[in-house]
Amino acid sequence: MRPIGAIHLLLTLTLLATVCCAQEYTVDENSAAVVEVAPAPVLHKDDLAGIRERGVLRVLVKSDDDRHLPRAGDPLLVERDLAQRFAESLGLEMQLVALDTFSRLLPALRNGLGDIVAANLTVTPERKKSVSFTVPLDRRFEMLVLATGREPPKEAKNLTGKLGVRAGSSFEKTAADLLQANPELEIVTFPGSMGAEAILDSVASGSLDYTIQDSNRLTIFLGYRNDFQVGPPVTTERLLAWAVRQDSNDLRDALNGFLHVNRTLGDKNDYVADLAELRKKRKIRMITRNNAATYFLWRGRLMGFEYDMATRFAKKHGMNLEVVVAPTHADLLPMLRSGKGDFVAAFMTPTPDRIDSLVTFSKPYLYASEVVVGRAAEPPMNTPADLAGHKIAVRRSSAYWTTLEELREKEGIEFELVEVPESMETETVIAAVADGRYDLTVADSHLLELEMSLRDDVQGLLQLKEPTPLAWAVQPGNPELLEAINVFLDAEYRSEFYNSAFNRYFDHSAKYESGWDEAGAADKLSPYDGLVRELAPRYGYDWRLIVAQMYQESRFDPEARSWAGALGLMQVMPRTAKELGAVDLEDPRVSVDTGLRYLRWVWERFPNRLDHDEHMWFTLASYNAGHGHVRDARRLAAKLGLDADIWFGNAELAMLKLAEPEYSRQARHGYVRGTEPVAYVRNIRERYRAYVDLLDRE
């Protein structure tokens, strides 16, 4: 049995509901999103011996249909990592079996759809009647949550208003107990498929007065949200554990033995460890920044040059990579020194002051020139003397600041250094130069190449110095880790993997060229009109709109491959295709049908109250950037006083702001280059209008 992906899951809910319990999710009967279903799952109720014979440990979890930016310490991710390590300790493959509602997890376990439940599960007397629990993984309280700005109650007495909880969760029982003590309280029960984040949104917006959430998960949410606050606990301390079937005694005993050795309870997040100890932990922590060059989320896939390199290093040494995002550039090295991570990978230049700051740098893995950046209309510069009279904006902690200070002092050139916030990424400063907010800035050559491949309003004016090395940083007391990193970088530098990764992020010069002569084919929009006319109506879409999208995606090239790895006419990501059961994305019919099914899946992630046109624009933006980033943009739009249900002039403006650290660090899915989905939707709309006008004239 293969793992059930979030998309594939929603195509097979009817099947799973017959296995688990009554179905709660419904699909529009006119939608073709349920055309294909997965094979019937094989049910196993065996104990450890049978699991060993199958070679697969099936771990039941609640699905998260918008893959978010992982946060260090997230209890759900910690449990999945722990389950992976348990499976590996027994020589087993781990398969995640994701269900859309929390309430289905235990019935699915009892019916043999999985072997264990690892889902931040509270041990309750009711649940102990039907399943067996392991030793505790952690302890937590259920906490009352309310909007920021409200006066929190000192205790959960005399509550009035609306309290929202998810069906099938332990919070539902807690809410019932609160209702007995607070008769004026109104309980609102949401479907079990609704995520915690969506309920928090309702509290933040004022449509709910309260909700309940686990204290350990609240710590993660509060790391990037400030629109709610935590009130008093509404339960005594509760235990969290994994669940197995009551007759799986050997599996439970094996899990208990493993957890006694590897228990997360009391595990310190701040520590310094060399390679041997990290291998025992099977985890290595990279400190970096969330931006387009190092680490970001795109169409549900974690990406970035530093991330790709670090992931490869971790795998070579049998470790899982955990990413720790520093709040600002100035925090990178202090966080390393304090033990919040094991190495820094953020395109850092080993300047003398950084070397003196009690860290050690690896061998270089990239050489970059520092280049003065100005607007496209600026006259070129020939020598550093041309900087006289200008204002140059850079971060004080950057190597650029040091270079400019030395230039000003040694050469006596009169220019002004303007300090920008440490949270600003180089690309954001470049955008501010393009907008006229700053005069000039400085950027590493590879970062400037990335920007110039995506915009035409800036240029490099002057190279300040010869290419300088960029390196990773480690604790000076970790010589084994430093040596392993150096060996890795020596082997990978300019390798096929390295070159492919570098070109993916920093060379977007290759553009799709359309082989279609529109001017010479007045009666057709594309070479695939017949195919799209046939398939688009099955999913409820105007075929002309899909042709406009296809042009934007691939210029009608069935063999197109994007920088991010998307394939075919509709540029579907391979993982998405796999979850939808598609194989050959270079086949036009497969690509169009798969793209349409994914488009419909994204469509169904938005509320039906949206106007049809707005629903379409949000869906297209999600197809381009990922549904999670669009959800973040809608949430931000509401905070900014914009209409979160309208794309043009409203949510699209919030999407642009998600490239700015001030806003991206408060977004669940982190940074996104908002200019891309904004231009994507606008271009498709304009081309669609042209197609409609063209055909209406015929």
C-alpha positions in Angstrom: 0.0 0.0 0.0 1.4 3.4 -0.9 1.1 6.5 1.3 -2.1 8.5 0.8 -1.3 12.0 -0.2 -3.5 15.0 0.8 -4.9 15.4 -2.7 -5.4 11.7 -3.4 -7.0 11.4 0.1 -9.8 13.8 -0.8 -10.5 11.8 -4.0 -11.0 8.6 -2.0 -13.0 9.8 1.0 -16.1 7.7 0.2 -14.0 4.6 0.3 -12.2 5.5 3.5 -15.5 6.5 5.1 -16.8 2.9 4.7 -13.8 1.7 6.5 -13.7 4.2 9.3 -17.0 5.8 10.1 -19.8 8.0 8.6 -18.6 10.3 5.9 -18.6 14.1 6.7 -17.0 15.5 3.6 -19.1 16.1 0.5 -18.2 16.8 -3.1 -20.4 18.7 -5.6 -22.1 16.0 -7.6 -21.3 17.9 -10.8 -17.6 17.9 -10.1 -15.4 15.4 -11.8 -12.9 15.5 -8.9 -13.9 12.0 -7.9 -13.5 10.3 -11.2 -10.5 8.3 -10.1 -10.3 6.5 -6.8 -7.4 4.6 -5.2 -7.5 0.8 -4.9 -9.2 -0.5 -1.8 -6.7 -0.4 1.1 -5.6 -3.7 2.5 -6.5 -4.0 6.2 -4.1 -5.6 8.7 -4.8 -6.2 12.4 -1.6 -8.0 13.1 0.9 -7.4 15.9 4.6 -6.8 15.6 5.4 -10.2 14.0 3.0 -9.5 11.2 4.3 -6.0 10.7 7.9 -7.3 10.5 6.8 -9.8 7.9 5.2 -7.1 5.8 8.2 -4.8 6.3 6.0 -1.7 6.7 4.8 0.3 9.7 1.7 2.3 8.9 1.4 5.5 10.9 -2.0 7.1 11.1 -2.0 10.9 11.1 -4.4 13.7 10.4 -3.8 15.2 6.9 -2.8 18.8 6.4 -3.9 19.6 2.9 -1.8 22.8 2.7 1.8 21.8 3.4 3.1 24.6 5.6 6.6 25.8 6.5 7.9 23.5 9.2 8.6 25.1 12.6 11.1 23.6 14.9 9.4 21.9 17.9 6.0 21.4 16.2 4.7 18.4 18.1 3.1 16.8 15.1 6.4 16.9 13.2 8.3 15.7 16.2 6.1 12.7 16.5 6.4 11.8 12.8 10.2 12.1 13.1 10.1 9.9 16.2 7.9 7.3 14.4 10.3 7.3 11.5 13.2 6.6 13.8 11.3 3.8 15.5 10.5 2.2 12.1 14.2 2.4 11.1 15.3 0.9 14.4 13.3 -2.2 13.4 14.4 -2.2 9.8 10.9 -1.2 8.6 9.6 1.2 6.0 7.3 3.9 7.4 4.1 4.8 5.6 2.0 7.8 6.6 -1.7 7.1 6.3 -3.3 10.6 6.4 -7.0 10.9 7.2 -9.0 14.1 6.7 -10.7 14.2 10.1 -9.2 13.6 13.6 -12.2 11.6 14.7 -11.5 8.9 12.1 -8.0 8.1 13.4 -9.0 5.6 16.2 -11.7 3.9 14.2 -9.2 3.5 11.3 -6.7 2.0 13.8 -9.2 -0.5 15.2 -10.3 -1.5 11.6 -6.7 -2.2 10.5 -6.0 0.7 8.2 -2.9 1.6 10.3 -0.7 0.2 13.0 -0.2 3.2 15.3 -1.7 6.7 15.7 0.8 9.5 16.1 -1.1 12.7 16.2 -0.6 14.7 19.4 -3.2 12.4 20.9 -4.6 13.0 24.4 -5.0 10.0 26.7 -8.6 10.1 27.9 -10.7 7.5 29.8 -13.1 7.2 26.9 -10.3 6.4 24.4 -8.6 3.9 26.8 -11.7 1.8 26.5 -11.1 1.1 22.8 -7.3 1.4 22.2 -4.1 0.8 24.1 -1.7 3.7 24.8 2.1 3.8 25.0 4.0 5.5 27.7 3.6 9.3 27.6 5.5 11.3 25.0 4.6 14.7 26.6 2.3 16.6 28.8 0.1 19.6 28.1 -2.8 21.6 29.2 -5.9 22.5 27.1 -5.9 26.3 27.1 -8.7 28.9 26.4 -7.8 31.1 23.4 -9.3 34.5 22.6 -8.6 37.4 20.4 -5.7 39.9 21.1 -7.0 43.0 22.8 -9.8 41.3 24.8 -9.6 41.1 28.6 -8.8 37.4 29.3 -10.7 35.8 32.2 -8.7 34.8 35.2 -10.4 31.4 35.2 -12.9 29.6 33.0 -16.0 30.6 34.9 -18.9 32.8 33.9 -17.9 32.6 30.2 -20.4 34.0 27.7 -20.4 34.1 23.9 -19.4 31.5 21.3 -16.8 28.8 21.9 -15.7 26.9 18.8 -14.2 23.4 18.8 -13.5 20.6 16.3 -15.8 17.6 16.3 -14.1 14.4 17.5 -11.3 16.1 19.4 -10.8 16.0 23.1 -11.7 19.7 23.1 -15.3 18.7 22.3 -15.6 16.9 25.6 -13.9 19.9 27.4 -16.4 22.3 25.8 -19.3 20.2 27.0 -17.9 20.3 30.6 -17.5 24.1 30.3 -21.1 24.4 29.1 -22.4 22.8 32.3 -20.5 25.4 34.4 -21.3 28.3 32.0 -25.0 27.9 30.8 -24.7 31.2 28.8 -22.0 29.8 26.7 -22.8 28.8 23.1 -20.8 25.8 21.7 -20.0 25.9 18.0 -18.9 22.5 16.6 -16.8 22.6 13.4 -16.2 19.6 11.1 -13.4 17.3 12.1 -11.6 18.2 8.9 -11.2 21.8 9.9 -7.7 22.8 10.8 -6.7 24.5 14.1 -5.4 27.5 12.1 -8.9 28.1 10.5 -10.5 28.1 14.0 -7.9 30.5 15.3 -8.7 32.8 12.3 -12.4 32.8 13.4 -11.3 33.9 16.9 -8.9 36.5 15.6 -11.7 38.0 13.3 -14.2 38.1 16.1 -16.7 35.6 14.7 -15.9 33.4 17.6 -15.2 34.5 21.2 -13.1 31.5 22.2 -11.6 28.3 21.2 -9.5 25.6 23.0 -6.1 24.5 21.9 -3.2 22.3 23.3 -0.5 24.3 25.1 2.3 22.6 23.1 0.8 23.6 19.7 0.0 27.1 20.9 3.7 27.7 21.4 4.3 27.0 17.7 1.3 29.2 16.5 2.5 32.1 18.7 5.9 31.9 17.1 4.4 33.6 14.0 1.0 34.9 15.0 0.1 37.8 17.2 -3.7 38.1 16.6 -4.8 35.9 19.5 -3.9 35.4 23.1 -3.9 32.5 25.5 -6.2 32.6 28.5 -6.4 30.2 31.5 -6.1 26.4 31.3 -9.5 24.7 31.0 -8.3 21.2 32.0 -5.8 19.7 34.4 -2.5 18.5 32.9 -3.1 15.8 30.2 -0.8 13.1 28.9 0.0 12.7 25.2 0.8 9.3 23.8 0.6 7.0 20.8 -2.2 4.6 20.3 -2.2 0.9 19.1 -4.9 -1.7 19.0 -5.6 -3.4 22.3 -4.3 -6.7 21.2 -1.0 -5.3 19.8 0.9 -6.1 23.0 4.2 -6.8 21.3 4.1 -3.6 19.3 3.2 -1.5 22.3 6.0 -3.1 24.3 8.5 -2.3 21.5 7.3 1.3 21.3 7.6 1.7 25.0 11.1 0.4 25.0 12.0 2.8 22.2 10.3 5.8 23.8 12.0 5.2 27.2 15.3 5.7 25.4 14.2 8.4 22.9 11.4 10.2 24.8 11.0 13.8 23.7 9.7 14.9 27.1 12.3 17.2 28.7 14.5 17.2 25.6 16.5 20.4 25.4 16.3 22.5 22.2 19.6 24.4 22.9 22.7 22.2 22.8 26.1 21.9 21.2 26.9 18.5 19.7 29.6 17.2 17.4 28.9 14.8 14.5 28.9 11.5 16.5 26.3 12.8 18.9 24.2 14.3 16.1 24.3 10.9 14.3 22.9 9.3 17.5 20.1 11.9 17.6 19.6 11.3 13.8 19.0 15.0 13.5 21.0 18.1 12.4 19.8 21.7 12.7 20.5 24.2 10.0 20.1 27.9 10.9 19.2 30.0 7.9 16.8 32.7 6.6 13.4 32.2 4.9 13.9 33.8 1.4 14.1 32.9 -2.3 17.7 31.9 -2.2 18.1 29.8 0.9 14.8 28.2 2.1 11.2 28.7 1.1 7.9 26.8 0.3 6.7 26.7 -3.3 3.7 24.7 -4.5 3.9 22.6 -1.3 7.6 21.8 -1.8 10.4 23.0 0.4 13.1 24.5 -1.7 16.2 26.7 -1.7 19.8 26.3 -2.6 21.1 26.1 1.0 18.2 23.8 1.9 18.9 21.4 -1.0 22.6 21.3 -0.2 22.0 20.8 3.5 19.4 18.1 2.9 21.9 16.2 0.8 24.6 16.5 3.5 22.2 15.3 6.2 21.1 12.2 4.1 24.7 11.3 3.4 25.2 11.0 7.2 22.0 9.3 8.0 20.4 12.3 9.6 17.2 14.3 9.2 17.5 18.0 8.5 15.7 20.4 10.8 15.5 24.0 9.7 15.7 26.8 12.2 14.8 30.2 10.7 16.6 33.2 12.3 14.4 36.3 12.9 17.0 38.6 11.4 20.4 38.2 9.6 22.1 39.6 12.7 20.7 36.6 14.7 22.3 33.9 12.6 25.7 33.6 14.4 24.4 34.4 17.9 21.8 31.6 17.5 24.6 29.2 16.5 26.8 30.2 19.5 23.8 29.6 21.9 23.2 26.1 20.6 19.9 26.7 18.8 21.4 25.1 15.7 24.4 23.0 14.5 25.5 25.1 11.5 24.6 28.2 9.6 23.9 28.1 5.9 22.9 31.5 4.6 25.4 32.6 2.0 27.8 34.1 4.6 31.1 35.7 3.8 33.8 34.8 6.4 34.7 38.4 7.3 37.3 39.0 10.0 34.7 40.2 12.5 32.6 37.1 11.9 35.7 34.9 12.3 36.4 36.6 15.6 32.9 36.0 16.9 33.6 32.5 18.2 32.5 30.5 15.1 34.4 28.6 12.5 33.8 28.7 8.8 33.9 25.8 6.4 35.7 25.7 3.1 34.0 27.9 0.4 31.2 26.4 -1.6 30.5 29.5 -3.7 32.3 32.6 -4.8 30.3 35.8 -5.4 31.2 39.4 -6.3 29.7 42.3 -4.4 27.9 44.5 -7.0 26.4 48.0 -6.6 22.7 47.8 -7.7 20.8 50.7 -9.1 17.7 51.4 -11.2 17.7 50.3 -14.9 17.8 53.9 -16.1 20.9 54.8 -14.0 24.1 55.6 -16.0 26.8 53.0 -15.6 29.7 53.5 -13.2 33.3 53.0 -14.1 35.1 53.3 -10.8 34.3 53.5 -7.1 34.7 57.3 -7.3 31.4 57.4 -9.1 29.7 56.5 -5.8 30.4 60.0 -4.5 27.2 61.8 -3.5 25.1 58.7 -3.4 23.2 57.0 -0.6 23.9 53.3 -0.4 21.4 51.2 1.7 22.6 47.9 3.2 22.3 45.9 6.5 24.9 46.8 9.1 25.6 43.1 9.8 26.3 42.3 6.2 29.7 42.0 4.5 28.5 44.8 2.2 28.6 47.2 5.1 32.2 46.3 5.9 33.3 46.6 2.3 31.7 50.0 1.9 33.1 51.3 5.2 36.6 50.3 4.1 36.1 51.9 0.7 35.0 55.1 2.2 37.9 55.3 4.7 40.7 54.1 2.4 39.6 55.8 -0.8 38.1 58.9 0.8 35.0 58.7 -1.3 32.1 60.8 0.0 28.9 58.7 0.0 26.3 58.0 2.7 25.8 54.6 4.2 22.1 54.0 5.0 21.3 51.3 7.5 18.3 49.1 6.6 16.5 46.8 9.1 18.3 43.5 9.8 15.1 41.6 8.9 15.2 42.9 5.3 16.3 40.5 2.7 18.7 41.6 -0.1 15.9 41.1 -2.6 13.6 43.4 -0.6 16.3 46.1 -0.6 16.7 45.7 -4.3 12.9 46.1 -4.8 13.1 49.3 -2.7 15.8 50.6 -4.9 13.6 49.8 -8.0 10.7 51.7 -6.4 12.9 54.7 -5.6 12.8 54.3 -1.8 16.5 53.9 -1.7 19.2 55.3 -4.0 21.6 52.3 -4.4 22.3 49.0 -2.6 24.9 46.2 -2.8 24.2 42.5 -3.5 26.1 39.4 -4.1 26.3 38.6 -7.9 24.2 35.4 -7.7 21.4 37.2 -5.8 21.4 40.0 -8.3 21.3 37.4 -11.2 18.2 35.9 -9.5 16.5 39.3 -9.3 17.4 40.3 -12.8 16.0 37.1 -14.2 12.6 38.1 -12.7 12.6 41.8 -13.1 13.9 44.4 -15.6 13.9 47.6 -13.5 17.3 47.1 -11.8 20.9 46.6 -13.0 24.4 46.0 -11.7 26.3 49.3 -11.9 29.7 48.4 -10.5 31.6 45.4 -9.2 33.2 46.5 -5.9 35.8 43.7 -5.5 36.9 40.4 -6.8 34.7 37.3 -6.0 34.8 36.5 -2.3 34.1 33.1 -0.7 30.8 32.1 0.9 30.8 29.4 3.6 28.9 27.5 6.2 29.6 28.3 9.9 29.9 25.8 12.8 30.8 25.8 16.5 34.6 25.9 16.9 34.2 22.9 19.3 32.8 20.6 16.7 35.8 19.6 14.6 34.2 16.3 13.4 31.2 18.2 12.0 33.5 20.8 10.3 35.6 18.1 8.7 32.5 16.2 7.4 31.1 19.5 6.0 34.4 20.3 4.3 34.7 16.8 2.8 31.1 17.1 1.5 31.6 20.6 0.0 34.8 19.4 -1.7 33.0 16.5 -3.3 29.9 18.4 -4.3 31.4 21.7 -5.5 30.6 22.0 -9.2 29.2 18.5 -9.3 26.2 17.6 -11.4 23.9 18.0 -8.3 25.5 21.3 -7.3 25.3 22.8 -10.9 21.7 21.6 -11.3 20.7 23.2 -7.9 22.6 26.4 -8.6 21.0 26.8 -12.1 17.5 26.1 -10.7 17.6 29.0 -8.3 20.0 31.5 -9.9 19.6 31.1 -13.7 16.1 31.7 -14.8 17.2 33.0 -18.2 15.7 30.1 -20.1 12.2 31.1 -21.2 9.7 28.9 -22.9 9.4 29.7 -26.5 6.0 29.1 -28.1 6.2 27.0 -31.3 2.6 28.1 -32.0 2.0 30.8 -34.6 -1.1 32.5 -33.2 -1.2 35.1 -36.0 -1.3 32.3 -38.6 -4.1 30.3 -37.0 -7.0 32.7 -36.6 -9.5 29.9 -36.1 -7.6 28.2 -33.2 -6.2 29.4 -29.9 -3.6 26.6 -29.5 -2.6 23.2 -30.9 -4.7 21.6 -28.1 -8.1 23.3 -28.5 -9.9 20.1 -29.2 -8.4 18.3 -26.1 -9.1 21.3 -23.8 -12.7 21.7 -25.2 -13.3 18.0 -24.4 -11.8 18.0 -20.8 -12.4 21.4 -19.3 -16.2 21.2 -19.1 -15.9 18.0 -17.1 -14.4 20.1 -14.3 -16.7 23.1 -14.8 -14.2 25.5 -16.5 -14.3 27.6 -19.6 -11.9 26.0 -22.1 -10.6 29.4 -23.2 -9.5 30.2 -19.7 -7.6 26.8 -19.5 -5.9 27.6 -22.8 -4.9 31.0 -21.4 -3.5 29.2 -18.3 -1.7 26.6 -20.5 0.0 29.4 -22.5 1.1 31.0 -19.2 2.4 27.7 -17.9 4.2 26.2 -20.8 3.7 28.2 -24.0 2.0 25.1 -25.4 5.3 23.0 -25.0 4.4 19.5 -23.8 8.0 18.8 -22.8 8.4 22.0 -20.8 10.2 21.7 -17.5 10.2 24.6 -15.0 13.0 25.7 -12.7 11.0 24.2 -9.8 10.6 20.8 -11.5 7.0 21.2 -12.8 6.3 19.3 -16.0 4.2 19.3 -19.2 1.6 21.6 -20.7 0.0 22.4 -17.3 3.3 22.4 -15.4 2.2 20.0 -12.7 4.7 19.2 -9.9 5.7 15.5 -9.9 4.6 14.9 -6.3 1.2 16.3 -7.1 0.9 14.1 -10.2 1.9 11.1 -8.1 -0.8 11.9 -5.6 -3.3 12.2 -8.4 -2.2 8.9 -10.0 -0.7 10.5 -13.1 2.5 9.1 -14.6 3.5 10.6 -18.0 3.1 14.4 -17.7 4.6 14.9 -21.1 1.6 13.2 -22.7 -0.7 16.2 -23.5 -3.9 14.4 -22.4 -2.4 13.3 -19.1 -1.0 16.7 -18.4 -4.2 18.6 -19.2 -6.4 16.2 -17.2 -4.1 16.2 -14.2 -3.8 20.0 -14.3 -7.6 20.3 -14.4 -8.1 17.8 -11.5 -5.5 19.7 -9.4 -7.2 23.0 -10.3 -10.5 21.5 -9.1 -8.9 20.3 -5.9 -7.6 23.8 -5.2 -11.0 25.3 -6.1 -12.6 23.2 -3.4 -10.2 24.6 -0.7 -12.0 27.9 -0.9 -15.4 28.8 0.6 -18.4 28.6 -1.7 -19.5 32.1 -0.6 -16.9 33.6 -3.0 -18.2 35.2 -6.2 -17.5 32.8 -9.1 -14.9 35.1 -10.7 -13.1 35.8 -7.4 -13.1 32.0 -6.7 -11.4 31.5 -10.1 -8.7 34.1 -9.4 -7.9 32.7 -6.0 -7.7 29.2 -7.5 -5.3 30.3 -10.2 -3.1 32.1 -7.7 -3.0 28.9 -5.6 -2.2 26.8 -8.6 0.8 29.0 -9.1 2.1 29.6 -5.6 0.3 27.0 -3.5 -2.9 27.2 -1.6 -1.2 27.9 1.8 0.4 31.1 0.6 -2.9 32.4 -0.8 -4.6 31.6 2.6 -1.9 33.6 4.3 -2.5 36.5 1.8 -6.3 36.4 2.6 -5.5 36.5 6.3 -3.1 39.4 5.9 -5.6 41.3 3.7 -8.2 41.2 6.5 -5.6 42.5 8.9 -4.7 45.4 6.6 -8.3 46.4 6.1 -8.6 45.0 2.6 -11.3 42.7 1.3 -10.0 39.1 1.8 -12.7 37.8 -0.6 -11.5 39.9 -3.6 -8.3 39.2 -5.4 -7.5 42.2 -7.6 -6.6 45.3 -5.7 -7.1 43.5 -2.3 -5.7 40.0 -1.6 -3.1 40.4 -4.4 -1.7 43.5 -2.5 -1.3 41.4 0.6 0.4 38.7 -1.5 3.0 41.2 -2.5 3.7 42.0 1.1 4.4 38.4 2.0 7.8 38.9 0.4 8.6 41.3 3.2 10.0 39.8 6.4 7.7 42.0 8.6 4.8 40.0 7.2 6.3 36.7 6.0 7.5 35.8 9.5 3.9 36.1 10.7 2.6 33.8 7.9 2.1 30.1 8.4 3.7 29.3 5.1 6.4 31.9 5.4 8.0 33.9 2.6 6.7 33.9 -1.0 7.8 36.0 -3.9 4.4 37.5 -4.4 5.1 39.2 -7.7 4.9 35.8 -9.4 1.4 34.8 -8.5 0.2 38.4 -8.9 1.6 38.6 -12.5 0.4 35.1 -13.2 -3.2 35.8 -12.5 -3.2 39.2 -14.3 -1.6 37.7 -17.4 -4.1 34.8 -17.6 -7.0 37.2 -17.1 -5.8 39.5 -19.9 -5.2 36.6 -22.3 -8.5 35.1 -21.4 -10.3 38.3 -22.2 -8.4 38.5 -25.5 -9.4 34.9 -26.4 -13.1 35.6 -25.6 -13.0 38.8 -27.6 -11.3 37.1 -30.5 -13.8 34.2 -30.7 -16.8 36.5 -30.2 -15.8 38.5 -33.3 -15.7 35.4 -35.5 
